[in-house]
Amino acid sequence: MGKEKGAREPTIENRRARHDYSIGDTIECGLELLGTEIKSIRDGHVSLGEGWVLAQEVPPTAELHGVHIEVYAPAGAARQHEPTRVRRLLVHRREIVRLATEVKAKGVTLVPLKIYFVRGRAKLLVGIATGRRKEDKRQAIKERETKREIDRAMNKRR
């Protein structure tokens, strides 16, 4: 019983991150996962909300912390993974060093934005983010609402 052609795999987004942070550059990373974790991700049982990424220059490593991947019940108790374990990111060494140097600036952090699949492999989109103040969040909401109103008005004219 294989998957049908065109069957969609889920895309899990961290919408809260786009609200709380101003996202600059993004980078696509691979994830080192266990079998039960990938099955749980395919079912869409992932929470990126509390997740963050740690990049170190020496030794060059990138790790995903705080992301909750629910246990995969059909696997049984003996083969389960820990839901919030630290997961290694698969990134080129020079990109890890670049991320680590950018994070050294004050107020800059690495935030997981999205988990999606490319040719059957799970990928993580990581954003280089700076925190927004309350006033900045209000301004972003106001801009988004005015853009939405303009789009509605343009669609009514058609």
N, C-alpha and C positions, 0 to 999 in steps of 0.2 A: 504494500500500500504506500506508494510514493506521493509526493506532493504534486498537485496539478501545476501545469505550466502557467506562470503568471501569479501563483499564490504569493501573497505579500507577507513579508516578515515585518514585525513591528518596529516602529521608530519611537524610542523613549526620549522625551525632551525634558529639560530642566527649565521650565518657563520662568520660574522664580528668579533664576540667575540673571536673566535679561532685564528683570525689573530692579533687582538690588545692585547690579553692577553695570558699568559701562564697558562693553566688550570691545577690545582692540583687535588684535590678531588672533586667528584660530589655527589649530594644528590637528591633523587627523592621526590618531594613534591606534595601534592594535592592542588587544587585551589578552593577557595570559589567563585563561579561565579553565576550570574543571568541567567535566562533562555535565554534571548536574546543574552547574551555573549557566551554561549555554542553553540548556533546555528550559530553565526557568526564565531566561531573558527572552527566548523565542515565544514563551507564553505571555510575556509582557509584565512579569512580576518583579519590577526593579524600581527603586526609588533613588533618584539622583539628588534629591533636595539637600541633604546634609553633606554631600560629597565634596572633596577637595583633592588637589593633586600636589604632591611633593616632588620637586626636582632637585637633585643634588649634583654638583659638579664633580666632586671627588668622593667615591667613584661615581661615574656618570650613571645615575639611576633615576627612573621616574616611577612613582607609585600612586595608586588610586586609593584614597582613604575615605571611610565613612559612607560608601555607597552600599545600600542594603539590597541584596539579591536574595529573594525568598527561597526557602528550601524547596526542592523538587520532590513532592510527596510520593510519586510512583517509584522512586528509586529505593525506597526503604530506609530504615534508620541507620544501617551500617555504612552506607555509601554517601552520606550527606556532607555538604560543605558548611562552613561557618558563614552565616549570612553577611556579616560586616567585616570580613577579613581584608587585609591589605593585598591588593592585586597589582602585579607588575605591569607596566605599560611598555609596549614594544615601539620604540622610537629610535631614530638614528642618533648616535652619540653627539654629533655636532648640534642637533636640535635640542637635545637634553641640556647641553651646556648653554645654549642660547636662552632657553626657558629659565634656567637657574639664574643667569645673570640678570634677566629682566625682572625676576621676582625680588631681587635685592633692593629695588627701588621702593620707597615708602608708599604704602597703600596699594601695592600691586599683588595680585594673587592669581593662582591657576584654578579655574572652575570647570568641572565637567558640564558640557552643554547638551550633548545628545549621544545616545547609543543607537547605532543602526547597523545594518548588514550590507556588506559588499562581497558579492560572489560567495555567500555562505559563511563569511567570517565576520565576527563582531568587531566593529570599529567604534572608537570614542572620539568625539569632537571636544577638544579642550580649548578654552578661551583664556587669553591673557586679560584679566579684568582689573579695573579700578573701582573702588566702592563709590556709590552715589550717596550724596546727602539727601535729606528729606525734601529739600527745595528742588533738587535735581529730579527726584522721582516725580514730584508734582508737575514739573515742567514737561517731563517726558509723557506723562499721562495726558496733559493738556494738548500737546502736539499730536499725539496719537488720535485723540478724539476729534480734533479739528480736521485731520486728514481723513478720518472715517466719514465725517459730515460732508466734506467736499466730494468724496467718492460717491456717496449716496446721491448728492445733488446731480452729479454728472450722469449717474445711471438713470435717474428719473428723466433727464432731458432726452435720452436716447429712445 
